[in-house]
Amino acid sequence: MSFLKRFEVWLLILLSLGLTFWVFTTDEAAEGNPEPLATEVTAEPGLKIHRCTLERDYGNARLDIELRYRNTSPRPFSFQPPDVRLLTAEGKEVPLFTLATEKPPQIPAQTAQDVRLRYWLEKAHLQGGLTLEVRGEKAEVKKPGPLDLEKLENGKPKTWVGALE
């Protein structure tokens, strides 16, 4: 066993053992993990928007919506149209912004979890209000009134809590 005489092999073995010990002894992060729903009726709304971020990309913008949703159904819920829609004041649906490598967020049955949705907005989408609709529950993302995309600096995100005025 001449390979055990090498320093590099012992270093890799010690690093592997340390990493294994760390993985099994640390707790999982609480954010984003599903929480089982209590059997009692709660006053917490099923859909609650935490924060929105708008980032201009020349003539368009990307909108990130961070929200908490309670899935009360007995099946997992995947955030895809037609169950999840971002609607303009005129009732037009704004398309989701997804990459080919990303899966849409999914919430296990009977749990509440934080998720992030992304939408690709055109200049016309920002001229009125925006409403997020998830399985019939609605939350206001942007209040009625125009937002001038040209006044936002390109590539600099603008973040707000509640509905953007």
Helices and strands as residue ranges (DSSP letters): G 2-5, H 7-25, E 35-36, E 47-57, E 60-71, E 77-78, E 84-88, E 93-94, E 106-107, E 111-122, G 123-127, E 130-134, E 137-142, G 149-151, E 157-160
